[in-house]
Amino acid sequence: MPDLSPQASLELYQIARNVILRTQLDAYDEAVLKRILAALDKSKREISARFERSAASMGEWTADRLESLFYELDDMSLGVRTALANDIAEAAGYAGEFAGAQHNDILSLGGRVAGFESVALTASQYRSFFAATPLGGFLLQEWVDRAFSSSMQRAMLTDLQAGVLQGEGYPELVRRLADGFDLLKHEAVTLARTYVQTANVTASQMVAQANSDILRGWRWCATLEHGYHQSGTGTCLRCAALDGEEFTLGEGPPLPLHPRCRCFPVWLTKTWRDLGIDMDELEDVARPYTVRPDENIDEGGRRTILESGFHQGNYADWIMGRSEEVQLNALGPGRLALLKSGEIKFSDLVDGQGNLRTLEELRNLRSTAYIRFRPARDIAEASGQARLIGVRADYGSLPLETARDINTSLAEAKTMGLHVPGRVEFSAGTFKNAMDAPAAYLNADDVLALNPNYVYANLAAKTERAYQDKIWSTGSNQHAFRHEIGHAIAADNAPDRYMKLAEKSYRDGLPLRGTVADMVKNEVSVYAAEGPLELVAEVYAGLMDGKTYSDKTMTLYRAYGGVWK
């Protein structure tokens, strides 16, 4: 264990206390789950007996009678569903009360922080909160009902129908019903674990909010544990990529990020002196890690610890220091190759909302210095983000998704050190003879012009059709804006050449001809063959979409002013 600075000691203290708290909540989970699962087993026996009595009196099995009998399960299961929701709410309530007291103690350093405001909610208050507050868009009772209908009903109906087709009698069908009921037990485990962790995180956030004057933000802290990307056990990639990322208060992806998520926030104080403690700040910190087999915990069980220790750094440092087999298990070959090539950072694996990026999206990032911002929540924020890139933009009534696509197109060019237009604005006069064009580049004013009469809601579908017809070089939602930025880059890179090509193109049309035109149509797009400037813009859009082109095409691209780094 390294010698730790005072600030590092505070962070390690928080982590250690949270690990201890999580261990205590795990033990609490197990006790709660034993009670819940025992109640579900009892309900399964009672409902199976009722189902058997109804089935025995049915006479001949038919699809209609089976479906009618099956939907009686809604009434049969009403009591168990209500009891399950109450049990989970009660468990979350007691967990919240206990965790709240612990988080008060953790953040106040055992009452040593002067002026600290403790938050004290009772178990019943937490219970009422979780019963009445949506989690992931649904109330607790709704989650239980959805678990029954989605996981239990549909699977059992299919299984029962299969039994009927095979000529099984009602005793065999009742056994199928009992097997299907076990699916609800799995969902109950997930809901109980998730709500207990939500209570833990909510208590921590309430304490932090009450003492926001001493905090400068928070850091995502994931469990340092091997992940298995194929089975989903261990630390998931979304949480692993967020580990160590810092956010201001009230910002960042939601916690818990997903069902059974075990991540927690480490609260960052402004300085030790803000806590009334005269110590200096440094950043080193060591954290515990565990290695467990690729197994699910499920019904209150434990995954055997194969290895444990301490690591100084975040999840990315830790996993990239493990064996290649471990890295492949956690990341998969595609993501691992991108990380080792240096094309992306570990935190690039997720977007600003904590959603896992696809391999295609990761390849399109291209740069370790990529300008990143969370997706704008409204048009005003989108305009502000454009200004952060160095572009004056007033997106007005533009659809929010379109404004986001423009910002992304500008940011990726800026990241690569390429020129971007100085302004984005609506320009009705520019499109008098091109009413169906979504955008244009105005070289004289260095403006990315938008068409006020264009229906941008149709842009994605039109782009995809143009790509399928080989008119445009990509089907990306960003294509039209990348294309125009390609013009801007060429105009900035070789202004005299660009003007001569533009003048000749406008005067003579200047289409590409012969074998060169055929090559460009086949390799890039039909639009690219209309002239050198369109070739530059179409090739740039294709390159930004991850496409590669022949040496001949890239020679033409650079000869006409195109830049690629």
C-alpha positions as CSV (number, residue, x, y, z in Angstrom):
1,M,0.0,0.0,0.0
2,P,1.6,3.4,-1.0
3,D,1.9,6.3,1.3
4,L,-1.2,8.5,0.8
5,S,-1.6,12.2,0.9
6,P,-4.4,13.8,3.0
7,Q,-6.7,14.3,0.0
8,A,-6.0,10.8,-1.3
9,S,-6.6,9.4,2.2
10,L,-10.1,11.1,2.2
11,E,-11.0,9.5,-1.1
12,L,-9.7,6.1,0.0
13,Y,-11.6,6.5,3.2
14,Q,-14.8,7.1,1.3
15,I,-14.2,4.2,-1.0
16,A,-13.3,1.9,1.9
17,R,-16.4,2.9,3.8
18,N,-18.6,2.5,0.7
19,V,-17.1,-1.0,0.2
20,I,-17.9,-1.9,3.8
21,L,-21.4,-0.5,3.4
22,R,-21.9,-2.4,0.1
23,T,-20.8,-5.6,1.9
24,Q,-23.3,-4.9,4.7
25,L,-26.1,-4.3,2.1
26,D,-25.1,-7.5,0.3
27,A,-25.7,-9.4,3.5
28,Y,-29.0,-7.6,4.0
29,D,-29.9,-8.5,0.4
30,E,-29.4,-12.1,1.1
31,A,-31.6,-12.0,4.2
32,V,-34.3,-10.1,2.3
33,L,-34.1,-12.5,-0.7
34,K,-34.4,-15.6,1.4
35,R,-37.7,-14.2,2.8
36,I,-39.0,-13.1,-0.6
37,L,-38.0,-16.3,-2.4
38,A,-39.6,-18.4,0.3
39,A,-42.8,-16.4,-0.1
40,L,-42.7,-16.9,-3.9
41,D,-42.2,-20.6,-3.5
42,K,-45.2,-20.8,-1.3
43,S,-47.2,-18.8,-3.8
44,K,-46.0,-21.0,-6.7
45,R,-47.4,-24.1,-4.9
46,E,-50.7,-22.4,-4.2
47,I,-51.1,-21.1,-7.7
48,S,-50.1,-24.4,-9.3
49,A,-52.7,-26.2,-7.2
50,R,-55.4,-23.7,-8.3
51,F,-54.3,-24.0,-11.9
52,E,-54.4,-27.8,-11.7
53,R,-57.9,-27.8,-10.3
54,S,-59.1,-25.5,-13.0
55,A,-57.3,-27.5,-15.7
56,A,-58.7,-30.8,-14.5
57,S,-62.3,-29.5,-14.9
58,M,-61.6,-28.2,-18.4
59,G,-62.2,-31.4,-20.4
60,E,-60.7,-31.3,-23.9
61,W,-57.7,-29.0,-24.3
62,T,-58.1,-26.4,-27.0
63,A,-56.1,-23.3,-27.8
64,D,-59.0,-21.0,-26.8
65,R,-59.6,-22.8,-23.5
66,L,-55.9,-22.9,-22.7
67,E,-55.6,-19.1,-23.3
68,S,-58.6,-18.4,-21.2
69,L,-57.3,-20.6,-18.4
70,F,-53.9,-19.0,-18.8
71,Y,-55.1,-15.5,-18.3
72,E,-56.7,-16.5,-15.1
73,L,-53.2,-16.4,-13.8
74,D,-53.5,-12.6,-13.7
75,D,-56.2,-12.9,-11.0
76,M,-54.3,-15.8,-9.3
77,S,-51.1,-13.8,-9.1
78,L,-52.5,-10.4,-8.0
79,G,-51.8,-11.1,-4.3
80,V,-48.3,-12.3,-4.8
81,R,-47.4,-9.4,-7.1
82,T,-48.7,-6.9,-4.5
83,A,-46.9,-8.6,-1.7
84,L,-43.7,-8.7,-3.7
85,A,-43.8,-4.9,-4.4
86,N,-44.5,-4.3,-0.7
87,D,-41.6,-6.5,0.3
88,I,-39.2,-4.8,-2.0
89,A,-40.3,-1.3,-1.0
90,E,-39.9,-2.3,2.7
91,A,-36.4,-3.6,2.0
92,A,-35.4,-0.5,0.2
93,G,-36.9,1.7,3.0
94,Y,-34.8,0.0,5.7
95,A,-31.7,0.0,3.4
96,G,-32.2,3.7,2.8
97,E,-32.5,4.6,6.5
98,F,-29.3,2.6,7.3
99,A,-27.4,3.9,4.3
100,G,-28.4,7.5,5.1
101,A,-26.9,7.3,8.6
102,Q,-23.7,5.8,7.1
103,H,-23.4,8.4,4.4
104,N,-23.8,11.2,7.0
105,D,-21.0,9.7,8.9
106,I,-18.8,9.1,5.8
107,L,-19.0,12.6,4.4
108,S,-18.8,14.3,7.8
109,L,-15.7,12.3,8.7
110,G,-17.5,10.9,11.7
111,G,-18.9,14.4,12.7
112,R,-15.5,16.2,12.3
113,V,-16.6,18.5,9.5
114,A,-17.7,21.9,10.9
115,G,-21.3,23.0,10.0
116,F,-22.1,19.7,8.4
117,E,-25.9,19.2,7.8
118,S,-27.0,15.7,8.4
119,V,-30.0,14.2,6.5
120,A,-32.2,11.9,8.5
121,L,-35.1,10.1,6.8
122,T,-37.0,7.2,8.3
123,A,-37.5,3.8,6.7
124,S,-41.2,4.6,6.1
125,Q,-40.2,7.9,4.3
126,Y,-37.8,6.0,2.1
127,R,-40.4,3.4,1.5
128,S,-43.0,6.0,0.5
129,F,-40.5,7.6,-1.8
130,F,-39.6,4.4,-3.7
131,A,-43.3,3.3,-3.9
132,A,-44.3,6.7,-5.4
133,T,-41.2,7.7,-7.4
134,P,-40.6,6.2,-10.9
135,L,-37.3,4.3,-11.5
136,G,-36.5,3.9,-15.1
137,G,-39.9,5.3,-16.1
138,F,-42.0,2.9,-14.0
139,L,-43.2,2.7,-10.4
140,L,-42.2,-0.3,-8.3
141,Q,-45.6,-2.0,-8.6
142,E,-45.4,-1.5,-12.4
143,W,-42.0,-3.1,-12.5
144,V,-43.3,-6.1,-10.6
145,D,-46.4,-6.4,-12.9
146,R,-44.2,-6.0,-16.0
147,A,-41.9,-8.7,-14.7
148,F,-44.8,-11.0,-14.3
149,S,-46.3,-10.3,-17.7
150,S,-43.1,-10.2,-19.7
151,S,-40.9,-12.8,-18.1
152,M,-43.5,-15.2,-16.7
153,Q,-46.7,-15.0,-18.8
154,R,-45.3,-14.9,-22.3
155,A,-42.8,-17.7,-21.6
156,M,-45.3,-19.9,-19.8
157,L,-48.0,-19.4,-22.5
158,T,-45.5,-20.5,-25.2
159,D,-44.4,-23.5,-23.0
160,L,-48.0,-24.5,-22.3
161,Q,-49.0,-24.3,-25.9
162,A,-46.0,-26.6,-26.8
163,G,-47.2,-29.1,-24.1
164,V,-50.7,-29.1,-25.6
165,L,-49.3,-29.8,-29.1
166,Q,-47.3,-32.7,-27.7
167,G,-50.5,-34.2,-26.2
168,E,-49.5,-33.7,-22.6
169,G,-52.2,-33.9,-19.9
170,Y,-52.7,-31.3,-17.2
171,P,-50.3,-32.8,-14.6
172,E,-47.4,-32.3,-17.1
173,L,-48.7,-28.8,-17.9
174,V,-48.8,-27.9,-14.3
175,R,-45.1,-28.8,-14.0
176,R,-44.4,-26.5,-17.0
177,L,-46.3,-23.8,-15.1
178,A,-44.1,-24.3,-12.0
179,D,-41.0,-24.0,-14.1
180,G,-42.2,-20.8,-15.7
181,F,-42.9,-19.4,-12.2
182,D,-39.2,-19.6,-11.5
183,L,-38.6,-16.8,-14.1
184,L,-40.5,-14.4,-11.8
185,K,-38.1,-15.4,-9.0
186,H,-35.1,-14.3,-11.1
187,E,-36.9,-10.9,-11.8
188,A,-37.6,-10.5,-8.1
189,V,-33.9,-10.9,-7.3
190,T,-33.0,-8.3,-9.9
191,L,-35.6,-5.8,-8.6
192,A,-34.7,-6.3,-4.9
193,R,-31.0,-5.9,-5.5
194,T,-31.6,-2.8,-7.8
195,Y,-33.9,-1.1,-5.3
196,V,-31.6,-1.7,-2.3
197,Q,-28.7,-0.2,-4.3
198,T,-30.9,2.7,-5.4
199,A,-31.8,3.4,-1.8
200,N,-28.0,3.4,-1.0
201,V,-27.2,5.8,-3.8
202,T,-30.2,8.0,-3.2
203,A,-29.2,8.4,0.5
204,S,-25.7,9.3,-0.6
205,Q,-27.0,11.9,-3.1
206,M,-29.4,13.5,-0.5
207,V,-26.5,13.9,2.0
208,A,-24.3,15.4,-0.7
209,Q,-27.0,17.8,-1.9
210,A,-27.6,19.1,1.6
211,N,-23.8,19.8,1.9
212,S,-23.2,21.0,-1.6
213,D,-21.3,24.1,-0.3
214,I,-18.3,21.9,0.6
215,L,-18.3,19.8,-2.7
216,R,-16.8,20.5,-6.1
217,G,-18.4,17.5,-7.8
218,W,-18.3,13.7,-7.8
219,R,-16.3,10.9,-9.3
220,W,-17.8,7.7,-10.7
221,C,-16.5,4.6,-8.8
222,A,-17.0,1.2,-10.3
223,T,-16.2,-2.2,-8.7
224,L,-12.7,-3.3,-9.9
225,E,-13.7,-6.8,-10.9
226,H,-13.2,-8.8,-14.1
227,G,-16.0,-8.3,-16.6
228,Y,-17.2,-11.0,-19.0
229,H,-18.7,-9.2,-22.0
230,Q,-20.4,-12.3,-23.4
231,S,-22.2,-13.3,-20.3
232,G,-22.5,-9.9,-18.7
233,T,-21.2,-11.0,-15.3
234,G,-18.7,-8.9,-13.4
235,T,-18.1,-5.2,-14.0
236,C,-20.0,-4.1,-17.1
237,L,-18.2,-2.1,-19.8
238,R,-20.5,0.9,-19.4
239,C,-19.6,1.2,-15.7
240,A,-15.9,0.4,-16.4
241,A,-15.7,3.1,-19.0
242,L,-17.2,5.7,-16.6
243,D,-14.9,4.7,-13.7
244,G,-12.8,7.7,-12.6
245,E,-14.8,10.2,-14.7
246,E,-15.7,13.4,-12.8
247,F,-18.9,15.4,-13.0
248,T,-20.3,18.5,-11.4
249,L,-23.1,18.2,-8.9
250,G,-26.4,17.3,-10.5
251,E,-24.7,16.2,-13.7
252,G,-23.5,12.8,-15.2
253,P,-25.3,9.5,-16.0
254,P,-27.8,8.2,-13.6
255,L,-26.9,5.9,-10.7
256,P,-27.6,3.0,-10.6
257,L,-26.8,2.8,-14.4
258,H,-28.5,-0.5,-14.9
259,P,-30.2,-3.4,-13.0
260,R,-27.9,-4.8,-10.3
261,C,-25.4,-1.9,-10.8
262,R,-23.0,-1.6,-7.8
263,C,-21.3,1.7,-8.7
264,F,-21.4,4.6,-6.3
265,P,-20.3,8.3,-6.2
266,V,-17.2,9.4,-4.5
267,W,-17.8,13.0,-3.4
268,L,-15.0,15.5,-4.2
269,T,-14.5,18.3,-1.6
270,K,-13.3,21.7,-2.7
271,T,-10.2,21.4,-0.4
272,W,-9.5,19.9,3.0
273,R,-9.5,23.4,4.4
274,D,-13.2,23.8,3.3
275,L,-13.9,21.0,5.7
276,G,-12.1,22.9,8.5
277,I,-9.0,20.6,8.3
278,D,-5.7,22.2,7.5
279,M,-4.1,19.6,5.1
280,D,-2.7,19.8,1.6
281,E,-4.2,18.2,-1.5
282,L,-2.7,15.4,-3.6
283,E,-4.3,12.8,-5.9
284,D,-2.9,9.3,-5.4
285,V,-5.4,6.8,-4.2
286,A,-5.5,3.0,-3.8
287,R,-8.6,0.8,-4.2
288,P,-9.5,-2.8,-3.5
289,Y,-10.2,-5.2,-6.4
290,T,-11.5,-8.7,-6.7
291,V,-11.4,-11.4,-9.3
292,R,-14.4,-13.8,-9.4
293,P,-15.5,-16.6,-11.8
294,D,-17.9,-16.1,-14.6
295,E,-21.0,-16.9,-12.6
296,N,-24.2,-15.1,-11.6
297,I,-25.0,-14.4,-8.0
298,D,-28.8,-14.8,-8.5
299,E,-30.7,-16.1,-5.5
300,G,-28.6,-14.7,-2.6
301,G,-25.5,-16.7,-3.4
302,R,-21.9,-15.6,-3.6
303,R,-19.3,-15.6,-6.3
304,T,-16.1,-17.1,-5.0
305,I,-13.2,-14.6,-4.8
306,L,-10.3,-16.1,-6.7
307,E,-7.9,-13.1,-6.1
308,S,-8.0,-9.8,-4.3
309,G,-5.7,-6.9,-3.8
310,F,-5.3,-3.1,-4.0
311,H,-4.8,-1.0,-7.2
312,Q,-3.7,2.6,-7.5
313,G,-5.7,4.2,-10.3
314,N,-9.0,3.6,-12.2
315,Y,-10.6,0.6,-13.9
316,A,-8.9,1.4,-17.2
317,D,-5.4,1.3,-15.7
318,W,-6.3,-1.9,-13.8
319,I,-7.8,-3.9,-16.6
320,M,-5.1,-2.9,-19.2
321,G,-2.5,-4.2,-16.7
322,R,-4.1,-7.6,-16.6
323,S,-3.5,-10.5,-18.9
324,E,-4.6,-10.4,-22.6
325,E,-7.1,-13.2,-21.8
326,V,-8.7,-11.1,-19.1
327,Q,-8.8,-8.1,-21.4
328,L,-10.5,-10.1,-24.2
329,N,-13.0,-11.5,-21.7
330,A,-13.9,-8.0,-20.5
331,L,-13.7,-6.0,-23.7
332,G,-14.0,-8.3,-26.7
333,P,-11.4,-8.3,-29.6
334,G,-12.7,-5.2,-31.5
335,R,-12.7,-2.8,-28.5
336,L,-9.4,-4.1,-27.2
337,A,-7.8,-3.6,-30.6
338,L,-9.0,0.0,-30.8
339,L,-7.7,0.7,-27.2
340,K,-4.3,-0.8,-27.8
341,S,-3.9,1.1,-31.1
342,G,-4.4,4.4,-29.2
343,E,-7.3,5.4,-31.5
344,I,-9.7,5.7,-28.5
345,K,-9.5,6.2,-24.7
346,F,-11.2,3.8,-22.3
347,S,-13.7,6.5,-21.4
348,D,-14.7,6.7,-25.1
349,L,-16.4,3.3,-24.7
350,V,-19.6,5.1,-23.5
351,D,-21.2,8.4,-24.5
352,G,-22.1,11.2,-22.2
353,Q,-25.2,9.4,-20.9
354,G,-23.4,6.2,-20.1
355,N,-24.6,4.3,-23.2
356,L,-22.2,1.8,-24.6
357,R,-20.9,2.9,-28.0
358,T,-20.9,0.4,-30.9
359,L,-17.7,-0.6,-32.6
360,E,-18.7,1.6,-35.6
361,E,-19.2,4.6,-33.4
362,L,-15.9,4.0,-31.7
363,R,-14.1,3.8,-35.0
364,N,-15.6,7.1,-36.1
365,L,-14.2,8.8,-33.0
366,R,-10.7,8.4,-34.5
367,S,-8.9,10.8,-32.1
368,T,-7.8,10.6,-28.5
369,A,-8.4,14.4,-28.3
370,Y,-12.0,14.2,-29.6
371,I,-14.1,17.2,-28.5
372,R,-16.9,15.7,-26.4
373,F,-20.0,17.2,-24.8
374,R,-23.2,15.6,-23.7
375,P,-26.0,15.6,-26.2
376,A,-27.7,19.0,-26.0
377,R,-30.9,19.0,-24.1
378,D,-32.5,21.9,-26.1
379,I,-31.7,24.2,-29.0
380,A,-30.2,26.9,-26.8
381,E,-27.7,24.5,-25.3
382,A,-26.9,23.2,-28.9
383,S,-26.1,26.7,-30.0
384,G,-23.9,27.2,-26.9
385,Q,-22.0,24.0,-27.7
386,A,-21.3,25.2,-31.2
387,R,-19.8,28.3,-29.6
388,L,-17.5,26.1,-27.5
389,I,-16.2,24.7,-30.8
390,G,-15.6,28.2,-32.0
391,V,-18.6,28.5,-34.3
392,R,-21.3,31.1,-34.0
393,A,-24.6,29.3,-34.5
394,D,-28.2,30.2,-34.0
395,Y,-30.2,27.0,-34.6
396,G,-33.6,28.6,-34.1
397,S,-36.4,26.2,-34.9
398,L,-34.0,23.5,-36.2
399,P,-34.9,20.0,-34.9
400,L,-32.7,19.2,-31.9
401,E,-31.3,16.0,-33.4
402,T,-30.2,17.9,-36.5
403,A,-28.4,20.5,-34.4
404,R,-26.7,17.7,-32.5
405,D,-25.5,16.2,-35.9
406,I,-24.1,19.5,-37.0
407,N,-22.3,20.0,-33.7
408,T,-20.8,16.5,-34.0
409,S,-19.7,17.1,-37.5
410,L,-18.0,20.4,-36.5
411,A,-16.4,18.9,-33.4
412,E,-14.8,15.9,-35.3
413,A,-13.3,18.2,-37.9
414,K,-12.0,20.6,-35.2
415,T,-10.5,17.7,-33.3
416,M,-8.4,16.8,-36.3
417,G,-7.1,20.3,-36.6
418,L,-9.2,21.0,-39.7
419,H,-11.0,24.2,-40.6
420,V,-14.6,24.6,-39.7
421,P,-17.0,27.3,-40.9
422,G,-17.1,30.4,-38.6
423,R,-20.8,30.6,-38.6
424,V,-23.9,28.4,-39.1
425,E,-27.0,30.3,-40.1
426,F,-30.2,30.1,-42.1
427,S,-30.1,31.7,-45.5
428,A,-33.2,31.6,-47.6
429,G,-31.6,33.4,-50.6
430,T,-28.9,30.7,-51.0
431,F,-31.5,28.0,-51.8
432,K,-33.7,29.8,-54.4
433,N,-32.7,27.4,-57.1
434,A,-32.1,24.4,-54.8
435,M,-35.1,24.2,-52.6
436,D,-34.5,20.5,-51.7
437,A,-30.9,21.1,-50.5
438,P,-30.4,20.8,-46.7
439,A,-27.2,22.8,-46.5
440,A,-24.5,24.7,-48.5
441,Y,-21.1,26.2,-47.9
442,L,-20.7,30.0,-48.6
443,N,-17.0,30.5,-49.2
444,A,-17.1,34.3,-49.3
445,D,-18.6,34.5,-45.8
446,D,-17.2,31.2,-44.4
447,V,-20.8,30.1,-43.5
448,L,-22.4,26.8,-43.3
449,A,-25.9,27.8,-44.6
450,L,-29.1,26.0,-43.6
451,N,-32.2,25.9,-45.7
452,P,-35.2,27.4,-43.8
453,N,-37.6,25.7,-46.1
454,Y,-36.1,22.2,-45.8
455,V,-38.0,19.6,-43.8
456,Y,-35.1,18.3,-41.7
457,A,-37.3,15.6,-40.2
458,N,-37.0,13.8,-43.6
459,L,-33.2,14.2,-43.9
460,A,-32.3,10.8,-42.5
461,A,-34.6,8.9,-44.8
462,K,-33.5,10.9,-47.9
463,T,-29.8,10.4,-47.0
464,E,-30.2,6.7,-46.7
465,R,-32.0,6.5,-50.1
466,A,-29.3,8.7,-51.7
467,Y,-26.7,6.4,-50.3
468,Q,-28.4,3.2,-51.5
469,D,-28.7,4.8,-55.0
470,K,-24.9,5.6,-54.8
471,I,-25.8,9.4,-55.2
472,W,-24.0,10.2,-51.8
473,S,-21.0,8.5,-50.4
474,T,-22.6,7.6,-47.0
475,G,-25.9,7.1,-45.3
476,S,-25.0,8.9,-42.1
477,N,-27.3,11.5,-40.6
478,Q,-24.3,13.8,-40.6
479,H,-23.5,13.4,-44.3
480,A,-24.9,16.7,-45.6
481,F,-23.0,18.6,-43.0
482,R,-19.8,16.7,-43.3
483,H,-20.0,17.3,-47.1
484,E,-20.2,21.1,-46.7
485,I,-17.5,21.1,-44.1
486,G,-15.4,19.2,-46.7
487,H,-15.9,22.2,-49.0
488,A,-14.8,24.6,-46.1
489,I,-11.7,22.6,-45.5
490,A,-10.6,22.6,-49.1
491,A,-11.4,26.4,-49.4
492,D,-9.2,27.1,-46.3
493,N,-6.4,24.7,-47.4
494,A,-6.0,26.1,-50.9
495,P,-8.1,29.2,-51.4
496,D,-6.8,30.2,-54.8
497,R,-7.2,26.7,-56.2
498,Y,-10.6,26.5,-54.7
499,M,-11.8,29.7,-56.3
500,K,-10.5,28.8,-59.7
501,L,-12.1,25.4,-59.5
502,A,-15.4,27.0,-58.3
503,E,-15.4,29.6,-61.1
504,K,-14.7,27.0,-63.8
505,S,-17.2,24.6,-62.4
506,Y,-20.0,27.3,-62.3
507,R,-19.1,28.4,-65.8
508,D,-18.4,25.1,-67.6
509,G,-19.9,22.5,-65.3
510,L,-16.5,20.8,-65.2
511,P,-17.7,17.2,-64.7
512,L,-15.2,14.5,-64.3
513,R,-14.9,12.4,-67.5
514,G,-13.9,9.0,-68.9
515,T,-12.3,6.4,-66.7
516,V,-11.7,8.9,-63.9
517,A,-15.4,9.6,-63.7
518,D,-16.3,5.9,-63.7
519,M,-13.7,5.2,-61.0
520,V,-15.1,8.0,-58.8
521,K,-18.8,6.9,-59.4
522,N,-18.0,3.3,-58.4
523,E,-15.7,4.0,-55.5
524,V,-17.2,7.2,-54.0
525,S,-20.5,8.4,-55.4
526,V,-22.3,9.8,-58.4
527,Y,-22.3,13.2,-56.8
528,A,-18.5,13.1,-56.5
529,A,-18.2,12.7,-60.3
530,E,-19.9,16.1,-60.9
531,G,-16.6,17.9,-60.4
532,P,-13.4,18.3,-58.3
533,L,-15.1,20.3,-55.5
534,E,-17.9,17.7,-55.1
535,L,-15.3,14.9,-55.2
536,V,-13.4,16.6,-52.3
537,A,-16.6,17.0,-50.2
538,E,-17.9,13.5,-50.9
539,V,-14.6,11.9,-50.1
540,Y,-14.2,13.8,-46.9
541,A,-17.7,12.8,-45.8
542,G,-16.8,9.2,-46.6
543,L,-13.5,9.3,-44.7
544,M,-15.3,10.7,-41.6
545,D,-17.7,7.8,-41.8
546,G,-14.9,5.3,-41.6
547,K,-14.6,4.5,-45.4
548,T,-11.2,4.0,-47.1
549,Y,-10.4,4.9,-50.7
550,S,-7.7,3.9,-53.3
551,D,-4.5,5.7,-53.7
552,K,-5.8,7.2,-57.0
553,T,-8.9,8.6,-55.3
554,M,-6.9,10.0,-52.4
555,T,-4.4,11.6,-54.9
556,L,-7.3,13.4,-56.6
557,Y,-8.7,14.4,-53.2
558,R,-5.5,16.1,-52.2
559,A,-4.9,17.6,-55.6
560,Y,-8.2,19.4,-55.4
561,G,-7.5,20.8,-51.9
562,G,-8.7,18.0,-49.7
563,V,-6.9,17.4,-46.3
564,W,-6.7,14.2,-44.3
565,K,-4.5,13.7,-41.2
